Amino acid sequence: MRQTRIRELLYRRAIDTHEKLAEVLQQQGIEVSQSTLSKDLREIGVVRVPQADGGFRYTLPESGSTLRDLHILERELQDFLVQAEQVINMVLVRTASGHAQSVCEAIDRMGWAEVAGTLAGENTIFIVTRSEHDAAELVDKINAVCGEEK
């Protein structure tokens, strides 16, 4: 129920902080701690995206990406990716602590053909590919997005 309400609010309103979201939820009779709210946002896949005015806004994942979305998602990788390495037909991605969910969402929304599936924890993402060649190609793509040379 709480996560459904959060989704509805984020579709209807521009909310940029945990505090604002908690306040709006409280006005609707839903009490939530900051840690529970953070957990809910991660589970829903909410990411903060930059706005034209220089601020940020929480947004929900959508299917299909525009060129602008891809730029925003690339920034997610650039800002929080620590390392990507090939492990047979998988890619092990390490992120800054607490950012694996948002980076994983960014990878999912890229729509890269090499990605068969993803699984994210707190600071680690496992990406399954269909072959060792695809895994190597994916590591190269991730590094290119982040400006890393081979």
C-alpha positions as CSV (number, residue, x, y, z in Angstrom):
1,M,0.0,0.0,0.0
2,R,2.7,2.5,1.0
3,Q,4.8,1.8,-2.1
4,T,1.7,2.1,-4.3
5,R,1.0,5.5,-2.8
6,I,4.6,6.5,-3.3
7,R,4.4,5.6,-7.0
8,E,1.1,7.6,-7.4
9,L,2.7,10.6,-5.7
10,L,5.8,10.5,-7.9
11,Y,3.7,10.3,-11.1
12,R,1.6,13.3,-10.0
13,R,4.1,15.6,-8.3
14,A,7.7,16.8,-8.6
15,I,9.3,15.6,-5.3
16,D,13.0,16.2,-4.8
17,T,13.8,15.1,-1.3
18,H,13.0,12.3,1.2
19,E,11.8,15.0,3.6
20,K,9.2,16.3,1.1
21,L,8.0,12.8,0.2
22,A,7.7,11.9,3.9
23,E,5.8,15.1,4.6
24,V,3.3,14.4,1.7
25,L,2.9,10.8,2.9
26,Q,2.2,12.1,6.5
27,Q,-0.4,14.5,5.2
28,Q,-2.1,11.4,3.7
29,G,-2.0,9.5,7.0
30,I,1.1,7.4,6.2
31,E,3.9,7.6,8.8
32,V,7.3,6.4,7.5
33,S,10.8,6.6,8.8
34,Q,13.7,7.8,6.6
35,S,15.3,4.3,6.5
36,T,12.0,2.7,5.5
37,L,11.4,5.4,2.9
38,S,14.9,4.9,1.4
39,K,14.3,1.1,1.3
40,D,10.9,1.7,-0.5
41,L,12.5,4.0,-3.1
42,R,15.2,1.4,-3.8
43,E,12.7,-1.4,-4.1
44,I,10.5,0.6,-6.5
45,G,13.6,1.5,-8.5
46,V,13.2,5.3,-8.1
47,V,16.1,7.4,-9.2
48,R,16.9,11.1,-8.9
49,V,17.2,12.8,-12.2
50,P,18.5,16.4,-12.9
51,Q,15.9,19.0,-13.9
52,A,16.3,21.9,-16.3
53,D,16.3,24.4,-13.4
54,G,19.4,22.7,-11.9
55,G,17.5,20.8,-9.2
56,F,16.6,17.2,-9.0
57,R,13.5,15.1,-9.0
58,Y,12.6,11.6,-8.0
59,T,11.3,9.6,-11.0
60,L,10.0,6.1,-11.6
61,P,11.5,3.7,-14.2
62,E,9.6,3.6,-17.5
63,S,9.9,1.3,-20.4
64,G,11.5,2.8,-23.5
65,S,14.1,5.5,-23.3
66,T,14.5,8.8,-25.1
67,L,17.9,10.2,-26.0
68,R,17.7,12.5,-22.9
69,D,16.9,9.5,-20.7
70,L,20.0,7.7,-22.0
71,H,22.1,10.7,-21.1
72,I,20.7,10.7,-17.6
73,L,21.2,7.0,-17.3
74,E,24.8,7.3,-18.5
75,R,25.4,9.9,-15.7
76,E,24.2,7.3,-13.2
77,L,26.9,5.0,-14.4
78,Q,29.5,7.8,-14.5
79,D,28.7,9.0,-11.0
80,F,28.4,5.7,-9.1
81,L,30.3,2.9,-11.0
82,V,33.4,1.8,-9.2
83,Q,34.5,-1.2,-11.3
84,A,33.2,-3.6,-14.0
85,E,34.9,-6.9,-14.6
86,Q,34.1,-10.0,-16.7
87,V,33.6,-13.3,-14.9
88,I,33.1,-16.0,-17.6
89,N,29.7,-15.0,-19.1
90,M,28.8,-12.6,-16.4
91,V,29.8,-9.0,-15.5
92,L,30.4,-8.1,-11.9
93,V,29.8,-4.4,-11.3
94,R,30.8,-2.7,-8.1
95,T,29.2,0.7,-7.2
96,A,29.5,3.3,-4.5
97,S,27.7,1.9,-1.4
98,G,23.9,2.2,-1.7
99,H,23.8,2.9,-5.4
100,A,23.7,-0.6,-7.0
101,Q,19.9,-0.4,-7.4
102,S,20.0,2.8,-9.3
103,V,23.0,1.8,-11.5
104,C,21.3,-1.5,-12.2
105,E,18.2,0.3,-13.3
106,A,20.3,2.5,-15.6
107,I,21.9,-0.6,-17.1
108,D,18.5,-2.2,-17.6
109,R,17.1,0.9,-19.3
110,M,20.1,1.1,-21.7
111,G,18.5,-1.8,-23.5
112,W,21.9,-3.3,-24.4
113,A,21.6,-6.6,-26.4
114,E,24.4,-8.2,-24.4
115,V,22.3,-8.1,-21.1
116,A,20.2,-11.1,-20.5
117,G,19.4,-10.2,-16.9
118,T,20.6,-8.2,-13.9
119,L,20.5,-8.6,-10.1
120,A,21.5,-5.9,-7.7
121,G,22.4,-5.8,-4.0
122,E,23.7,-2.8,-2.0
123,N,26.9,-2.2,-3.9
124,T,27.2,-5.1,-6.3
125,I,25.4,-6.0,-9.5
126,F,25.6,-9.3,-11.4
127,I,24.8,-9.1,-15.1
128,V,24.2,-12.3,-16.9
129,T,25.1,-12.4,-20.6
130,R,24.5,-15.1,-23.2
131,S,28.3,-15.7,-23.9
132,E,31.8,-14.8,-22.8
133,H,32.1,-12.6,-25.9
134,D,28.9,-10.7,-24.9
135,A,30.3,-10.2,-21.3
136,A,33.6,-8.8,-22.8
137,E,31.6,-6.5,-25.1
138,L,29.5,-5.3,-22.2
139,V,32.5,-4.5,-20.0
140,D,33.9,-2.4,-22.9
141,K,30.5,-0.6,-23.3
142,I,30.3,0.2,-19.5
143,N,33.9,1.4,-19.5
144,A,33.3,3.6,-22.6
145,V,30.2,5.2,-21.0
146,C,32.3,6.0,-17.9
147,G,35.2,7.3,-20.0
148,E,37.6,4.5,-19.0
149,E,40.2,3.2,-21.4
150,K,41.0,-0.5,-21.8
